[in-house]
Amino acid sequence: MSHPTTDELSQQYVVPSYGRFNLNLARGQGSTVWDESGKAYLDFGSGIAVSSVGHCHPKVIEAMRTQLGVLIHTSNLYYTLPQAQLAERLVRLTGAPGKIFFCNSGAEANEALYKLARKFGNQCSQTPPPQLDAIHVPSGSPSTIITMDGSFHGRTLGGIAATGQEKVKKGFEPAVPGFTHIPLNDSDALRLAVQSPGVIAILLEPIQGERGVHPATPAFLKLARQLCDQHGLLLLFDEVQCGLGRTGDWCAWKSILGDDSLYPDAVSWAKGIAGGFPLGAVWISNRPVQLNNGSTIPLCDLLGPGSHGTTYGGTPLMSTGAIAVLTAIEEEGMLENARTLGSYALHSLQSLQSPLIADLRGLGLLIAIELVNDFSTRSPVLSADKAPSLALVEALHSAGLLTVPSGTHAIRLLPPLNVSQEEVDQAIEIIRTTLQSFLS
């Protein structure tokens, strides 16, 4: 008696909301995954920056195996030590006082940012630094968050409204109100936008990952902080893809600035935080905000009891796994490895001097290869009806390398933070020979 295949079961029972590649992955170890036929692939996608310490890291498996026999889940009506310990670790790694809200995903973490900003706009104004006069947010329930063109903040209704890409919004109108978009790194546009009535926050990704690894400039980050202080706004960072080690620092904005001279008011994380298990988190600063009644509280206490919640955020099992992931990153020198091998990979890609590569961008192990605009006409083997990025990703699959497409003309390399130089060399060689095949 024959049994249905993975493809047959999926096509019959799984909602077709993903554009999937024709790969059936069965197991993984470190930087390698195997499909159901036993073929091995170097995984330089890492579940889109999720498997930060590689597949099945022994420290993570052992920690979670032990916790499975102790306590898996409790409601957030109660306290648990793993959640408290993970919160302490994240605040310490951030480098500034604050508190943590736990959830299940990056989209949920960003929803917490929107609600924090709305709560702030409705109930208080940020207390400015001592050198500034007291500034209050405009009256009339301010609710507008400035976000960036090309950004990606998730696929909830709030997330797609915040996202600066029209393709994710189509078919889901009307958009959730309260968001306006400006070009990333456009200082004049930002100065103008913060003067609009009702603005309460600026939200940006220090590095736009989905768009193809486009970082904010140091000057733009500093200007955003300055304008938020001057106008009584919140500065919010989405580090779901670029945070917690991917750039070689715990916080991607510090990789851009080269120091910790600037802090946002809140940061969202997910993806690599638990190495493959569903967990999201938001760090919220303890800087004081002034309530409408004149009293002052820390911003991190603004979302009080009953204002926000989640069933599975920060369970004992997920928190234990995340602690093990962060511990492995620290103890095994993965931040330094991300910096060193990220730079090495970029240099190696540059040395290819492929006529099909228009640009290379990256910080740490968050790297993009931008293909030339006329890729299709330069390649005699590429079908005109297929995006160059998808064609290249599929060809790399055939050669044994997993990467992630970004739009029509870029691919991302997102290997585990403990990837080896030998594995990087293997990946670069696969990319070299595959690009050459498009010119044959």
Helices and strands as residue ranges (DSSP letters): H 6-13, E 25-29, E 32-35, E 40-43, H 46-49, H 58-68, H 81-94, E 98-103, H 106-123, E 124-126, E 144-148, H 157-162, G 166-168, E 179-182, H 187-193, E 199-204, E 207-208, E 214-215, H 218-231, E 234-238, H 252-257, E 266-269, G 271-274, E 280-285, E 288-291, E 296-298, G 299-301, H 316-331, H 334-352, E 357-363, E 366-371, H 375-378, H 388-399, E 401-402, E 404-406, E 410-413, H 421-437
